[in-house]
Amino acid sequence: LEHHIRLTYLSKFWGSLQFTRCQISYDHIEEWTSPKPFKLDTVLEDGKLIGFDVKVVTDEVFRVDLVLTDVVLSLSNRIGSSDRDPTKFVLTNEVFVKMDSSNPRELEVFQHWVSDLGRLIGLLMGDITWPRKVHLTPLAADDEVREEVPSTISLFFRPVLASDTRRPHHHEMPVVFEKFVSKLPSIVDHWLSHDPRFQPVKDLFFYTLYSGDNSPTNRLLNLAHALEAYHRYRIGGQYVDKDIYESFREEIISSLPSSIPSDLRDALKGRIKYGNQFSFRKRLGSLLSSLEPKLRRLVTTNEEPFVKAVVASRNYNVHFDEEDEALAVKGADILFLNQRLELLLRIFFMRDLGFNDSEIHEMIVDKGRLLPWNRHDERYP
């Protein structure tokens, strides 16, 4: 309550505050950066075992600096002792991400970085991660505000999904930290400097993972939309040259019967306007064809039926067209289809971060957690 009151009081200053530093701790980042096994401590109450206290242990301090234009982003850890029993020294590992900006920035910028970095870390770990604590260093605009605002503003978060309390093991994670630490600068730089047109793809994919929306149909629609947007952003896709299509478009519109009602005419003009854009079927087939065969087989062993099933399922749940109903996936089978779509998007995200198809294949097959549950069932494409 005290923390809430303090933030409410400070809210009147947000508009005049800028920040130069941000320190974040994320869920599971200790597991990702610590290659050693977990330490398992028994928890006793009145001499009886009531549970276990799991700790991530390391005896090495590390720091990785990533210079991004005018921002220095560092990943480092702090080693300390357990406060459960002051008489017993137990190494614990707490990892922080720090951002130091030479140019003061508004709160919204740091909020975006906190969210985007969390998404990236979750992608590399193959698991959902949330910020636990965020410490912001403000630069007040004037002396009056500077006297009222503390030198550090701390924000605390609690994951909203109960399922996120599971602690993933370091060796379950697709991108092994110590193996790819040399790639981190380019990975983070590429992720944070994405073209704004790519943001909807991120939003659709990570909303599906983090929102807690357990509706398989909603997840299917979001993942399909994300794949379509990804292809449009990364590859484009037009049947003919833009200028050629413009002449076609004018000819098609001029040939519409004059008896067509005006609202229908306007609707047809709108559809004709985008008629040169690749269909979702063609985009999905193009994405699959761009993968090396061994990587494509992790998603589907039969490309054509898979594409038909995805397109029909998307179209049926949007338009409720009877023609698509027969091919549309229904019931629990949507869960399996969603796993394949999610894996496909993860593959393209990892490609964008600089990993080649062989590395991605090794990550997925070696860990196994990201593979579709029904990948050995011959009934599914």
C-alpha positions as CSV (number, residue, x, y, z in Angstrom):
1,L,0.0,0.0,0.0
2,E,2.8,2.4,0.9
3,H,4.5,1.7,-2.5
4,H,1.2,2.3,-4.3
5,I,0.6,5.6,-2.4
6,R,4.2,6.7,-3.3
7,L,3.7,6.0,-7.0
8,T,0.3,7.8,-7.0
9,Y,2.0,10.8,-5.4
10,L,4.8,10.7,-8.0
11,S,2.4,10.4,-10.9
12,K,1.9,14.2,-11.0
13,F,5.6,14.5,-11.9
14,W,5.7,11.8,-14.7
15,G,5.2,14.4,-17.4
16,S,8.2,16.4,-16.4
17,L,10.5,13.5,-15.7
18,Q,13.1,11.9,-17.9
19,F,15.3,9.0,-17.1
20,T,19.0,8.1,-17.7
21,R,19.2,4.6,-16.2
22,C,17.1,1.5,-15.8
23,Q,17.9,-1.7,-14.0
24,I,15.7,-4.7,-14.5
25,S,15.5,-8.2,-13.1
26,Y,13.5,-10.8,-15.0
27,D,12.0,-14.1,-14.1
28,H,14.2,-17.1,-14.9
29,I,17.2,-15.1,-16.2
30,E,19.3,-16.6,-13.4
31,E,18.5,-20.1,-14.8
32,W,19.4,-19.0,-18.3
33,T,22.8,-17.5,-17.3
34,S,23.9,-20.2,-14.8
35,P,25.1,-23.5,-16.4
36,K,25.4,-25.2,-13.0
37,P,22.7,-27.4,-11.5
38,F,20.2,-26.0,-9.1
39,K,20.9,-26.2,-5.4
40,L,18.0,-27.9,-3.6
41,D,17.6,-26.9,0.1
42,T,15.0,-28.7,2.3
43,V,12.5,-26.5,4.1
44,L,11.6,-27.7,7.6
45,E,8.9,-26.5,10.0
46,D,8.9,-28.0,13.5
47,G,11.4,-30.6,12.3
48,K,9.1,-31.7,9.5
49,L,9.8,-31.5,5.8
50,I,7.3,-29.1,4.2
51,G,9.0,-28.4,0.9
52,F,12.2,-27.5,-1.0
53,D,13.8,-24.2,-1.7
54,V,15.4,-24.1,-5.1
55,K,18.3,-21.8,-5.7
56,V,20.3,-21.0,-8.8
57,V,24.0,-21.2,-7.8
58,T,27.1,-19.9,-9.5
59,D,30.5,-19.0,-8.2
60,E,31.4,-16.7,-11.0
61,V,30.6,-13.0,-11.5
62,F,30.0,-12.0,-15.1
63,R,29.2,-8.9,-17.0
64,V,28.4,-8.5,-20.7
65,D,28.3,-5.0,-22.2
66,L,26.3,-4.2,-25.3
67,V,26.7,-0.8,-26.8
68,L,23.7,0.3,-28.8
69,T,24.1,3.8,-30.3
70,D,23.9,6.1,-27.2
71,V,22.7,3.3,-24.9
72,V,25.0,1.0,-22.9
73,L,23.1,-2.2,-22.0
74,S,24.9,-4.5,-19.6
75,L,23.9,-8.0,-18.3
76,S,25.6,-8.8,-15.0
77,N,25.0,-10.8,-11.8
78,R,25.5,-10.3,-8.1
79,I,26.5,-13.2,-5.7
80,G,25.2,-13.1,-2.1
81,S,24.3,-15.3,0.8
82,S,20.9,-16.7,1.7
83,D,18.9,-14.6,4.2
84,R,16.8,-17.6,5.2
85,D,19.5,-18.7,7.7
86,P,22.1,-16.0,8.5
87,T,24.4,-18.7,10.1
88,K,24.6,-20.6,6.8
89,F,26.4,-19.2,3.8
90,V,24.8,-20.2,0.5
91,L,25.8,-18.7,-2.8
92,T,22.8,-17.3,-4.7
93,N,22.8,-15.6,-8.1
94,E,20.8,-12.6,-9.0
95,V,21.1,-11.2,-12.6
96,F,20.3,-7.7,-13.7
97,V,19.9,-6.0,-17.0
98,K,21.0,-2.3,-16.9
99,M,20.5,0.4,-19.5
100,D,22.5,3.6,-19.3
101,S,21.5,6.3,-21.7
102,S,23.6,9.3,-22.5
103,N,20.4,11.1,-23.6
104,P,17.6,11.3,-21.0
105,R,14.4,9.6,-22.2
106,E,10.8,9.6,-21.2
107,L,9.3,6.9,-19.1
108,E,7.5,5.4,-22.2
109,V,10.8,4.7,-23.9
110,F,12.1,2.8,-21.0
111,Q,8.8,1.0,-20.6
112,H,9.1,-0.2,-24.2
113,W,12.7,-1.4,-23.7
114,V,11.7,-3.3,-20.6
115,S,8.9,-5.0,-22.4
116,D,10.9,-5.7,-25.6
117,L,13.9,-7.0,-23.8
118,G,11.7,-9.3,-21.8
119,R,10.2,-10.7,-25.0
120,L,13.7,-11.3,-26.4
121,I,14.9,-13.1,-23.3
122,G,11.8,-15.2,-23.2
123,L,12.3,-16.1,-26.9
124,L,15.9,-17.2,-26.2
125,M,15.0,-19.2,-23.1
126,G,11.9,-20.7,-24.8
127,D,9.8,-19.8,-21.8
128,I,7.6,-16.9,-20.6
129,T,9.5,-14.3,-18.5
130,W,8.2,-11.3,-16.6
131,P,10.1,-8.3,-15.1
132,R,10.3,-8.7,-11.3
133,K,11.8,-5.4,-10.4
134,V,12.6,-2.2,-12.3
135,H,14.7,0.6,-10.8
136,L,14.6,3.9,-12.7
137,T,17.0,6.8,-12.2
138,P,15.2,10.1,-13.0
139,L,16.6,13.3,-14.2
140,A,14.1,16.0,-12.9
141,A,13.3,18.9,-15.2
142,D,13.6,21.6,-12.5
143,D,14.8,22.1,-8.9
144,E,11.3,22.0,-7.4
145,V,10.6,18.6,-8.9
146,R,14.1,17.4,-8.0
147,E,13.4,18.0,-4.4
148,E,10.3,15.9,-4.4
149,V,11.4,13.0,-6.5
150,P,13.7,10.3,-5.0
151,S,17.0,9.4,-6.7
152,T,15.7,6.0,-7.6
153,I,12.1,5.0,-8.4
154,S,11.5,1.3,-7.9
155,L,8.7,-0.7,-9.5
156,F,7.7,-4.2,-8.5
157,F,5.8,-6.7,-10.6
158,R,4.0,-10.0,-10.0
159,P,3.4,-12.5,-12.9
160,V,-0.3,-12.6,-13.7
161,L,-0.3,-16.3,-14.7
162,A,-0.1,-19.0,-12.1
163,S,1.5,-21.4,-14.6
164,D,4.5,-19.1,-14.9
165,T,5.8,-20.1,-11.4
166,R,7.5,-23.2,-13.0
167,R,11.2,-22.8,-13.0
168,P,12.7,-24.0,-16.3
169,H,16.1,-25.7,-16.2
170,H,19.1,-24.1,-17.9
171,H,19.6,-27.2,-20.2
172,E,15.9,-27.0,-21.4
173,M,16.5,-23.6,-23.0
174,P,17.0,-23.4,-26.8
175,V,19.7,-20.7,-26.8
176,V,22.4,-21.8,-24.3
177,F,23.7,-18.5,-22.8
178,E,27.4,-19.5,-22.5
179,K,27.5,-20.9,-26.0
180,F,26.0,-17.8,-27.7
181,V,27.1,-15.0,-25.4
182,S,29.4,-13.6,-28.1
183,K,26.4,-13.1,-30.3
184,L,24.4,-11.2,-27.7
185,P,25.5,-7.7,-28.9
186,S,24.2,-8.3,-32.4
187,I,21.1,-10.2,-31.2
188,V,20.0,-7.4,-28.9
189,D,20.9,-4.6,-31.3
190,H,18.9,-6.2,-34.1
191,W,15.9,-6.9,-31.8
192,L,15.7,-3.3,-30.5
193,S,16.3,-1.7,-33.8
194,H,13.6,-3.5,-35.7
195,D,11.6,-1.5,-38.3
196,P,8.4,-0.2,-36.7
197,R,6.5,-2.2,-39.3
198,F,7.7,-5.3,-37.6
199,Q,6.1,-4.4,-34.2
200,P,2.7,-5.8,-35.0
201,V,4.3,-9.2,-35.7
202,K,5.9,-9.1,-32.2
203,D,2.7,-7.9,-30.6
204,L,0.6,-10.6,-32.1
205,F,3.0,-13.4,-31.3
206,F,3.9,-12.4,-27.7
207,Y,0.3,-11.5,-26.9
208,T,-0.6,-15.0,-27.7
209,L,2.0,-16.4,-25.4
210,Y,1.6,-14.0,-22.5
211,S,-2.0,-13.0,-22.4
212,G,-3.4,-16.1,-20.7
213,D,-6.1,-16.4,-23.3
214,N,-6.7,-20.1,-23.4
215,S,-9.1,-20.0,-26.4
216,P,-7.4,-22.2,-29.0
217,T,-9.4,-20.4,-31.8
218,N,-8.2,-17.0,-30.7
219,R,-4.6,-18.2,-30.6
220,L,-5.0,-19.7,-34.0
221,L,-6.2,-16.4,-35.5
222,N,-3.5,-14.4,-33.8
223,L,-0.7,-16.8,-34.9
224,A,-2.1,-16.9,-38.5
225,H,-2.3,-13.1,-38.6
226,A,1.3,-12.8,-37.3
227,L,2.6,-15.2,-40.0
228,E,0.8,-13.2,-42.7
229,A,2.1,-9.9,-41.3
230,Y,5.7,-11.4,-41.1
231,H,5.6,-12.4,-44.7
232,R,4.3,-9.0,-45.8
233,Y,7.0,-7.2,-43.8
234,R,10.0,-9.5,-44.6
235,I,9.2,-10.6,-48.2
236,G,6.4,-8.5,-49.6
237,G,4.5,-10.3,-52.2
238,Q,2.6,-9.0,-55.3
239,Y,1.4,-11.0,-58.3
240,V,2.4,-8.4,-60.8
241,D,4.2,-5.1,-60.9
242,K,2.4,-2.3,-59.0
243,D,2.0,-0.1,-62.2
244,I,0.7,-3.0,-64.2
245,Y,-1.9,-3.8,-61.6
246,E,-3.0,-0.2,-61.4
247,S,-4.0,-0.4,-65.1
248,F,-5.8,-3.7,-64.3
249,R,-7.6,-2.2,-61.3
250,E,-8.9,0.8,-63.3
251,E,-10.2,-1.5,-66.0
252,I,-11.9,-3.9,-63.5
253,I,-13.6,-1.0,-61.7
254,S,-14.8,0.6,-65.0
255,S,-16.3,-2.8,-66.0
256,L,-18.5,-3.0,-62.9
257,P,-22.2,-2.9,-63.9
258,S,-23.8,0.5,-63.3
259,S,-26.7,-1.1,-61.6
260,I,-24.6,-2.2,-58.6
261,P,-25.6,-0.4,-55.4
262,S,-23.2,2.3,-54.3
263,D,-22.3,0.6,-51.0
264,L,-21.5,-2.7,-52.8
265,R,-19.5,-0.8,-55.4
266,D,-17.4,0.8,-52.6
267,A,-16.9,-2.6,-51.0
268,L,-15.7,-4.1,-54.2
269,K,-13.4,-1.2,-54.9
270,G,-11.8,-1.8,-51.5
271,R,-11.2,-5.4,-52.2
272,I,-9.9,-4.8,-55.7
273,K,-7.5,-2.3,-54.3
274,Y,-5.7,-5.1,-52.4
275,G,-6.3,-7.7,-55.1
276,N,-2.6,-7.7,-56.1
277,Q,-1.4,-8.8,-52.6
278,F,-0.5,-12.4,-52.1
279,S,-3.2,-14.6,-50.5
280,F,-2.5,-16.0,-47.1
281,R,-2.2,-19.5,-48.7
282,K,0.6,-18.3,-51.0
283,R,2.3,-16.4,-48.1
284,L,2.3,-19.5,-45.8
285,G,3.5,-21.8,-48.6
286,S,6.3,-19.3,-49.4
287,L,7.4,-19.2,-45.7
288,L,7.5,-23.0,-45.5
289,S,9.4,-23.3,-48.8
290,S,12.1,-20.9,-47.5
291,L,13.1,-23.3,-44.8
292,E,15.7,-26.1,-45.2
293,P,13.9,-29.5,-45.6
294,K,15.0,-30.8,-42.2
295,L,13.8,-27.7,-40.4
296,R,10.5,-27.6,-42.4
297,R,9.9,-31.2,-41.3
298,L,9.8,-30.2,-37.7
299,V,6.7,-28.1,-38.5
300,T,5.1,-30.4,-41.0
301,T,6.0,-33.5,-43.1
302,N,3.3,-32.7,-45.7
303,E,3.3,-29.1,-46.7
304,E,0.2,-28.9,-48.9
305,P,-2.3,-30.5,-46.5
306,F,-0.8,-28.4,-43.7
307,V,-1.3,-25.1,-45.6
308,K,-4.8,-26.1,-46.6
309,A,-5.7,-26.9,-43.0
310,V,-4.3,-23.6,-41.6
311,V,-5.9,-21.4,-44.3
312,A,-9.3,-23.2,-44.1
313,S,-9.3,-23.0,-40.3
314,R,-8.4,-19.3,-40.3
315,N,-11.0,-18.5,-43.0
316,Y,-13.8,-20.6,-41.4
317,N,-13.3,-18.9,-38.0
318,V,-13.4,-15.5,-39.6
319,H,-16.0,-15.9,-42.3
320,F,-17.8,-19.1,-41.3
321,D,-17.8,-20.2,-44.9
322,E,-19.3,-23.6,-45.4
323,E,-16.8,-24.5,-48.1
324,D,-13.9,-24.1,-45.6
325,E,-15.7,-26.0,-42.8
326,A,-14.8,-29.5,-44.2
327,L,-11.1,-28.7,-44.1
328,A,-11.0,-26.6,-41.0
329,V,-9.4,-28.1,-37.9
330,K,-11.7,-28.3,-34.9
331,G,-11.7,-29.2,-31.2
332,A,-8.5,-30.3,-29.5
333,D,-6.7,-30.6,-32.9
334,I,-6.5,-26.8,-33.0
335,L,-4.1,-27.0,-30.0
336,F,-1.7,-29.2,-32.1
337,L,-2.0,-26.9,-35.1
338,N,-1.3,-23.9,-32.9
339,Q,1.9,-25.6,-31.6
340,R,3.1,-25.9,-35.2
341,L,2.3,-22.3,-36.0
342,E,4.0,-21.1,-32.9
343,L,7.1,-23.1,-33.7
344,L,7.1,-21.7,-37.3
345,L,7.1,-18.2,-36.0
346,R,9.9,-18.9,-33.4
347,I,12.0,-20.3,-36.3
348,F,11.7,-17.0,-38.3
349,F,12.3,-14.9,-35.2
350,M,15.5,-16.9,-34.5
351,R,16.5,-16.5,-38.2
352,D,16.1,-12.7,-37.9
353,L,18.4,-12.7,-34.8
354,G,21.2,-14.2,-36.9
355,F,20.9,-17.9,-36.3
356,N,21.2,-20.2,-39.3
357,D,18.9,-23.1,-40.1
358,S,21.3,-25.7,-38.8
359,E,21.7,-23.9,-35.5
360,I,17.9,-23.5,-35.1
361,H,17.3,-27.1,-35.9
362,E,19.8,-28.2,-33.3
363,M,18.3,-26.0,-30.7
364,I,14.8,-27.3,-31.3
365,V,15.6,-31.0,-31.6
366,D,18.2,-31.0,-28.8
367,K,15.8,-29.5,-26.3
368,G,12.6,-31.0,-27.5
369,R,10.3,-28.7,-25.5
370,L,9.2,-26.7,-28.5
371,L,8.4,-29.6,-30.7
372,P,4.7,-30.3,-31.4
373,W,3.2,-32.9,-29.1
374,N,1.7,-34.9,-32.0
375,R,4.7,-34.7,-34.4
376,H,4.8,-38.6,-34.7
377,D,1.1,-38.9,-35.4
378,E,0.7,-39.8,-39.1
379,R,-2.9,-38.5,-39.1
380,Y,-1.7,-34.9,-39.0
381,P,0.2,-33.2,-41.8
